[in-house]
């Protein structure tokens, strides 16, 4: 009981100053909403589930795209609550595991799904005599082999199952695509090696196409972020210095476009 009390006090302090931390995994603000709505009823809600870019990595809550989206929609008299269920480092399999707790729990009208950057991330493999190049599974560059966190087949399967479950629950779906990056994460640092970045972007484009194809197949909306960040200047303005995560301008771009999509399709009347 004492530990729970201390944890609650710590949560309240962190929440007051809106530090960009997780609890438990989610933004503090979302965790408090969960506790305040035990009956699972948050009228007119949108749940945004994804990785660090949904979470708003390195930024306070008010700069995350779910929070910006809520403000924009309510400025247009939509009267909705947008919930941030992003967790840094998550893949689509992680999102699928918390599908019930972090989407269905809120009984939303709409779900925005944004995964892929961690799923399609190239992971350098230790060289050994057993490595064999396999189509779509291993990539070779400069005598090094790279694997993926979540293979294409699994990524598509998880995402499609998630979309179908949302549709079965009469929840509208928006799928957000990927974007080009400037650096590739290698261990704890980010590499700007041009060949490696080019290979990583080629893989991300494949995953972006998977998302787009799945959206078309299941008759759900696809937000083409790749083509919104279609030139060097836009990428430079919208991506943090690590060359990987979005920054405030990137979050604003997503919020602006999602707001237009939601209003155009009359998701809320």
N, C-alpha and C positions, 0 to 999 in steps of 0.2 A: 504493500500500500504506500509506503514511504517513497519507494522508487517511482511509482506511478504518479505520485503527487509532485515530485521533483521534475519529472518529465513534462508534466502538464504546465508547470511554471516556466520551464525552458521553452516550451512551444509558444506560450503566450508572449514571452519576451522576443523571440525570433519573429513571431507573426507581427508584432508591433512595428518592428523595423524593416519588415519585408525582405529579409536576407534571402538570396537565391539558393536555398537548401531544400532537401527532400524530407518529407515526413508522411507516412512511412514510404518513401519512394516518390510520393506525389508532392506537389507544391503544398506548403502548409495551409494555404487558403482553401484548397480543395478538401484537405483532410478535415478542416473545421466544418465545411458544408456537409460532409458525410455525417458527422456527429450531430449536426443540427436538423437533419432530415431523416430520422429513423424509419419513417413510413414510406420511404422511397418515392416521394412525390415532390418533384421540383418542376412546376408547370412551365412549359415552353422552353425546356432546356436543350442545350447542345453540348455534347461531350466531344472533346478533342483528345484523341489518344495517339501516342507516338513516342518518339525518342527525345533527345536533348533539345531539338529545335521546337518541339511542342512545349516542352518544359520551359524553354527560354534561358538556355544555359548562359551563365555569367551576367544575367540581367535580373533586375527586380521584377516582381510579378506584373507590375503595371505595364512593362514593356513586352511581355510575352504576347504572342499573337492571339491566343484565346481571350485574354483580357482586352486587347485592342478591338477584337471582333465584337465583344459584348458591348463596348462603348459605342461603336459605330452603328450596330443594329438598333440599340436603344435610342440613339439620336434620331433614328428613322421611325421611332414609335413601335418597334417590334416587341418590346417588353419581354426579353428573354434572359436566361442565365446561361452563360457559356462556362463550362467546367474544364479546367486544365488537368488532364490525366496523362501528361507526358512524363517519362522517366528516362534520364540520361543513360545511354548505353543499351537501351532496349532494342531487341529485334522483334520481328513479327511473332515468333514463338513465345516470347515473353508477353507480348500484348495479348496473345490468344489465351495464355494461362490466366491472365487477370481480367478476361473478358466479362465474366459474370460480376465480379466485384467492382470493376471500374467503368463498366458501360451499363449493363443491365440493371445494376443497383439503382441508378439514377432515373431509370425509365425515361430516357430522353426522346425527343421528337426527331433529332438528327444526330448522326455520329460522323465526325471528321477523322479519317484514318491517315496517318502519315508515318510509314515505316519504309525501310530500304537502305538507308545510309549505313547502318551497322550490319544489316544482313549481307549486302554485297561488298562489304569491306574486304580488301585483299589482306590476307594474313601470310606473312613469310614463313615458310616451312623449313625445318632443319633438314639439311641434305643427308640422304642416306641411299644405300643401294636399292632400296625397295620402292623408291619414288618412280611412278610411271605417269606419263602425261595422259590425262583423260579429258575428253571433250566436256566443257562447261564446269569441270570440277577443279582442274589444276591449270594454272597459267605460268608460262615460263618467260623470264626476262633477265638478261645479263647473267645467264647460268644459275639463276635463282628460281625456285618454284614458289607459287603463291596459291593458297586455298581461299575459300570463302567461309564466312561465319555461318550463313544459312544458304544451302545450295538452292539453285533456281526452282527445282521441282518442289521442294519443301516450302519455299517462300510462296509460290503460287497456290499451293494447297492450303496453307494456313490462311492466306488472305482471302481466298474464295470461300472457305468455310466461315470466316468471320463475317463476310458480306452476306452470305446466305442466312446466317443466324440473325443478323440485324433485320433483314427483310422479313424473315419469319415472325419477328416481333414488331413488324410494321414501323420500323425505324428507318428514316431516310438516310442515305449514305452519300458522302462525298469522299473521294479518294484523291489525296494530294501526291503528285509525282515528285521526282528527285530533281537535282540540279547539278551543274558542273562544280567541281571543287578545284582549288589551286594547290593544295598540298595533300599528301597522304600520310596518315598516322602510321608511324613505324616505332613500335614500343611505346615510350612515353613522349616521344617528340614527333613533329610533323615534318615530312620531307617534301622538298619542292622539286625533286628530280623529275625532269620533264617527261622522260619515257615512262616512268612509273605513274605519274599523274595522268598521262594520256591513257595508259592501260586501265587505271582505275575509273576514269571517266567513261571509257568504252564499256566497262562492266556495269557502271551505274546506268548508262543509257539502255542496256539490255533490261535491267530491272525496271526502269521507268517504262519501257515498252510493255513489260508484263503487267504492270499496274494499269496502263492505258487499255490494253486488250481485255483485261478482266472487267474493267468498268464498262466497256462497250458490250461485252458478252452478257453482263448482268443488269444492263440498263440502269447504271448509276452514274452520277456526275464525276468527271475527272477534271481536276485542276492541273493544267499543264504548266507547272512551275519551271520546267526545263526551258521552255520558250519564252517565259517571262524574264528569265535571267539569261538572255541570249547573246550578250556581248561582254567584252572585258570590263568596260566601265561599270556596267550594272553589277557584275560579279564583285568587282573591287569595292563598290559602295555598300554591298549587302552582305559580305562575308567578313568574319572576324579575322584578326591577324594570324590565327592558326591556319587560315586557308580552307577551313572545313565547316565550322559552325556559322550559322547565320547571325547577324547582328541586328540592331534595332531597325535599320532600314529594311532588312530582309523580312523581319516579323511584320512590319507595317505593310509591306507589299503583299504578304499572304493575307493579312486581315482585310485589306482593301478589296482584294479579289474575291475572297470568300464572302464578304458582305454583299458584293454585287451579285454573286452566284445565288446566294440564299434569297435575296430580295427578288431577283429576276424570276426565280422558280417558285415564288410564293410559298416558301416553306412555312412562313408564319403569316397568318391573316388577322 
